[in-house]
Amino acid sequence: MLSEKTKRYVKLVNDMIGIFVTIGILIIMALHFYMNIEPNGSSELGFKVTGPSMVTLYILIAVAIMTTLISFMCKRQRKTR
């Protein structure tokens, strides 16, 4: 079993990774944002991610899910003791 001090560090590192991943996802979305407004009143708004950026976005989303699960498990272990 891990000591309480080690568990705290694991949770802290996990939370920091989660924050950086979230910032990375937001940066990718901001860089690939587009807005198309036509004179007849129709408009289109969104973001288009293709190529290597799509792979990076998938990896970041997977890491975000893993950090969320690890954080949940650490919090759950702390409550049971």
MOGIBEL-V731541 format. One record per pair of residues at least 12 apart in sequence whose C-alpha atoms are under 7 Angstrom apart, sorted by the first residue. I is the first residue (numbers start at 1). J is the second residue. D is the distance in Angstrom with one decimal. If there is no record, write none. Layout:
BEGIN
i,j,d
I,J,D
I,J,D
END
This chain:
BEGIN
i,j,d
11,71,6.3
11,74,6.7
14,67,5.9
14,71,6.9
18,64,5.8
18,67,5.8
21,60,5.8
21,64,6.3
25,57,6.4
25,60,6.6
29,47,6.3
32,47,5.1
32,48,5.6
32,49,6.1
33,46,5.8
33,47,4.1
33,48,6.7
34,46,5.6
34,47,5.6
END
